[in-house]
Amino acid sequence: MTFLSVGINYQTAPVAIRERLAFPAEILKDSLQDFWQIKDINEAAILSTCNRTEFYCNANAADEQIVIDWVARNKQINPADLAPYLYTHTDSSVCRHMFRVACGLDSMILGEPQILGQMKTAYQAAHEAGTLGKHLGKLFQHTFTAAKKVRTDTAIGSSPVSVAFAAVQLAQQIFDKLSEQTAILIGAGETIELTARHLTQQGIGRIIIANRSYDKAHALATQFNGYAIALTELPNHLAEADIVISSTASQLPILGKGRVESALKKRKHKPMFMVDLAVPRDIEAEVEQLSDVYLYTVDDLQNTIDQNMNSRREAAEQAEEIIDIQVNQFLAWMRAQSAQTIIRDYRFQSEQTRDEVLKTALASLQSGTNPEEVMNRLAHSLTNKLIHTPTSQIRIAAETERHDLITAAREILKLNSTQ
């Protein structure tokens, strides 16, 4: 059994590659079950976010090619075209990598908390798809434990820095007063909710939430005193927006060059600030060609996240130490699993011996034998039967000069040295 992880992220692949490997929620279950059907894959999970797609599995061998070939086939990509962007981890390296990812240590914005929720979503999706088992499931649970400990014991999350915060921070650099601006937020997920919260905290003048589900848009808009519209109404309101921030799971662009160009004409070419936080992209790349648009993608935000990071970098060093301990604890649990069969067999054997001796004792009591005599005989018989096999094997070990077994027996039985 081998833990295996293959993935791409914002450090190894541009958004144009990452969006091709995205697994939105509506196809995730079927994709997981198809992935799990690979002969040598015993357990499987997929983490898919705007900044990374990673495949975790418990496999019969550390053969990353079976994963790469499946991804290439599923996404209709030449495996050779993927190779330059991929990274692979096996066994203990998988554990460390998952712990670091969940703690935000591998995120574009160091210590950002959203990734832990996304990791939990990946776990839940795999659980519901039936592709998790004992070992990978336990690794996810330990991942969550490690992340919680890092959050509790360090200052990794003390500074309000996230992709959403970075987008709002960039807007503040472009507009002198957010109180005079209107923001349209496309989507209704966690990233958009976080963006709305940051905009509200920074005094945004007006918020419009656009989403395919009007009810979800309305529920989110209500929290921030905003206005909700269905996604189909977006063309009618786009010209009102000074700021557009989009983060949906759509497989096709929501805003094209023509639609934005029409909005700019209605605005009399008043500049529009746009941030596309989605992978695949919600806003066509050609929009950037428009002279009155400032379009940024998740990759561009790297330039805005340098502030509020000193304390997180210090906390990251402490987090790495915690992760070292947590990895060792998980590996110890894994090693202990190899002994479960012998422990179960030893317990079964001992319980059989107990039942045999107890049966004899009960028969003696029923025949009228003195209870004290029965109890003494039971204790003596049980002791002799339980120690018979170990003592015989220790004697044989001594006769054959297996001093390693004698030493191991003393350690396992916790025997003090006697003269």
Protein Blocks (a to p, Z undefined) as FASTA:
>chain_A
ZZddddddfklpcfklmmmmpccfklmmmmmmmmmmpmklmbdcddddfkbccdddddfb
dcfklmmmmmmmmnopafklmmmmpccdehjlmmmmmmmmmnopmgfbghiaklmmmmmm
mmmmmmmnopacfklmmmmmmmmmmmmmmmmmmcklmpccdfklmmmmmmmmmpmblmlp
ccddedjbfklmmmmmmmmmnopabdcdddfblmlmmmmmmmnopacddfklmmmmmmmp
mbdcdddfbfbdfbdfklmmmmmmmnnopacddddfbdcdfbdfklmmpmkbccddfklm
mmmmmgoklmmmmmmmmmmmmmmmmmmmmmmmmmmmmmmmmmmmmmmmmmmmmmmmmmmm
mmmmmnopafklmmmmmmmmmmmmmmmmmmmmmmmmmmnopaklmmmmmmmnopacdZZ
